């Protein structure tokens, strides 16, 4: 019987950021775009020498893949390899005959310096939209401090020991709800394909959605886009981090660097990004009230200034940036929601709607609120904690995005 390890946390809010890293590929060369992402947020406890198998859900087709591995939060060089990529057969299993070796400059393993990351060689594997892939990583010497994404909402499988990267039926010893080392999957797509990056907190990260179902609002948005044959291929990547704030870096595990400091790393600097969607700021409000510390304080004016700084960054990268209003959160039982915080939320939302600073605005507050109690989530959209939506709520958020913006601004 395997045991479960839980290495994640979650808190609040959401939004998106992105960047057009490459607008066109050179003649004859692949057009690479980021098609899946998990923003690294902190270091996990040490991991012994073993194999990890992680499942990713792609929303766009491609003729080849490459993956990015990160040692951002490591303190020493990290060796990974062998690494294998295969079609998922559900759970920890892979589809027989679909396994591919992943190389790094032609080698089966790679050593990543502390604080660095590495991109693999291309893997000749064709993908279809809504396909699940399994990435298996062997840690021959373990890892003293693992770079992780705390709230995975997708099971990661860990073997007891040894190299099990090519094993069809994975020898599961432990499972985790977090992501490890794997931060991106890039796809060789058609020349017109682009990426929308959504940057935010736990709402974007999918807290409250059903695990293993790819029911985050970014997943629902990717499904909408894929079903619309009038649109050119568009990937949606999730740059949400549970508990993340717009203005302040984490003072607790799993929350990660602020949206301001990670904007290029997690959104604007990704290949193929054309649009950024930002839904962030509710944790700045909630932390100011719940932590009651001077270095956690954030006024509505400061939150707006942070958004203006991100808008300037996006435009400097040649990107379009969309802003989403902050969703209701009255009724949260822990010391998070206050009357003063609600006044800040209303002030920020009014600015988002009326200032004309964002290229487009998605009014998620209007979509998600209870008309009879505007400070609260509609009960049908509430996961139960009065902060994070459920699967139906996330679908409603995705439905609020105007897909025509993707066609107009390519």
Secondary structure, 3 states (H helix, E strand, C coil): CCEEECCCCCCCCCCCCCCCCCCCCCCCCCEEEEEEECCCCEEECCECCEEEEEEEEECCCECCEEEEEECCCCCCCEEECCEEEEEECCCCCECCCCCEEECECCECCEEECCCCEEECCCECCCECCCEEEEEEEEECCCECCEEEECCCCCCEEEECCCCCCCCCCCCEEEEECCEECEEEEEEEECCCCEEEEEEECHHHHCCCCCCCCCCCHHHHHHHHHHHCCCCCCEEEEEEECCCCCCCCCCCCCCCCCCHHHHHHHHHHCCCCEEEEEEECCHHHHHHHHHHCCHHHCCCHHHHHHHHHHHHHHHHHCCCEEEEECCCCCCCCCCCCCCHHHHHHHHHHHHHHHHCCCCCEEECHHHHHEECCEEEEECHHHECCCCCCECHHHHHHHHHCCCCHHHHHCC
